[in-house]
Amino acid sequence: MTHSDELVDFANKAILADLRVVQMDATSPNAGAPDNFEVKLDATSRVRDDLDELRVDYRIRGFVDVMDESKKLLLKMSSTWGASFTFAEPPISTSDEVRNEFQAAVVIMSVYPYIRELAQSTCSRFGLPGVVIPMLKAGDLQGANLAPSDPAGSDA
């Protein structure tokens, strides 16, 4: 069986059991009209086979900086999301490679709309005009390094 077959098997058997924000932080040091933004993501996963059923937990962190036209920071937001997938029957493989590809192809694509909405609603709560963060397209994460930039983000 090829690695591609293992990934397809994993994706076909995965069931999203839970998706929630587990941490959110935002600061708005300046007022102004949003013009630019920067979005960064990182993610980790872990297999939980110590439970009654196999579960793979993912931890996704989103970082959004919203700036005005002069690049002055208007809003700095970070959020951490937990996504858990269960399986009706065990997949052929739960290797790091399969989990990481599933993470980029499915998990982040599932969480990203919530990160976009959180940035939009947070701008509103801080009295800033809304910012429209574009959709993440399939392939945008291909080859992206999603490893956490600090050890604190490495536990799924």
N, C-alpha and C positions, 0 to 999 in steps of 0.2 A: 504494500500500500504506500502511495506517495504522500509526501507532506501535504500537498494540496488536498488529497482525499481526506486526510486527518482533519484539516481545517474545515472542510465542508461538513464532515461528520459532526464535529464539535458545534458548528453554527446551527446545524439542523436539529440537534438535540437540546440546545440551550434554551431555557425558559427564564425570562426576566422575572424574578421573584420579588425584587425590592429595588427602588431607586429613590434616594432622598438626599437632601442637602444636610450635611452633618456639621458644617461650619461655614460662616459667612462673616466677612469683615469689610468695611468700607470707610474711607475717609475722603473728605472733600476740602482740601486746603485753600482753594480759590474759587471765585465765581467767574462765570463767563459762558460763552456759547461753544459747545462741543464741536470740534471740527475733525479731529484725528483720534485714533484709538489704536491700541496694541493689545493683542490677545495672545497669551501663552498658556500652554497646557502641559501637564505631566500626569503620569498614571502608573499604578502598580497593581499587581494581582497576587492572589494566594489561593491555593486549593485547600478546601476544608473537607477532608474525608473522615474527620473525627465525629461527624454528626450522623444522624439517622439516614441522611441522604447526602450524596456528593453535592458540594456547592463550591462555586468559584466566586470569590469576592474581589471586586475592583474598587480602587480608590482613585478618583480623578480630581485633580486640582486645576482650577481655572483662575487665571490672573488677567484682569482687564484694567488698563490705564486709559483714561479718556482725557484728551488734551484739547486746548483751543488752537487756533491757527498759528500762534507763535510758539507752540509746543509747551505752553504752561500747563502743568498738571491740574486738572479740574476734579478728577475722581480716581481714586485707586481702590480697586475692589479685588478681593480674593474669595474663592469659595471652594469648599471640599465636598465632593459628592461620593456617596457609596452606592454601588450597584452590585446586586447579588444575582447570580444565575444558578438555577438548579437544573437537574437533568432527569427526565423520565427514565432514561436508561443511560448507563455510563458511556461517555464517548470513548473512541478508540485511544485517544491521546489527550492528556492535559499538560503536555510539555510546555516549558517556558515559551518556546517558539510559537506554538499553536495559540497559547493564551495571549501573547503579545500581538500577533496578527489579528486575532479576534478583537482585542482591545482597540486597535487602530481602525479596524473596518466596521465594527458594530458598536462597541461600548461608548466610545467618544462621540460617535455620530448620534447615539441615543441621548447623551447628556448635553451636547452642545446647544440644542435649542433652549434648554433650561438656563444655561449660562447666559445666552443672548437676552432672554427675557429678564433675568435677574439684573443684568447691567442696565437694561432699559428702565425697569421699575425703580432701581436704585437711583439712577439719575433723576427721575421724577421726585422721589422722596427727598433728595437733596436740593430740590428746586432748580435743577439744571434742565435745559431743554434736552429732549431725548436724543439718543444716538442710535443709529441703526447699524448694527454689526452684521456684516454679510453672512450668508449661509456658508457653512463648511461644505466643500464639495468632495465627493469621493475622489481619492487620490491626493488630496491636499496633505495628508499625513504620511503618504508613502515615503519611507526613508527618514521620517522625522524622528528625532531623539526625544522620546517621551519619558526618559528616566528622570526621577526627581532631582532637582538641583541641590537639595539638602537631604541629609539622612533622615530627618524627621518625617519626610513624606514617603518613606519607603515601606511603611507598614500598611497593607491593604485592609 
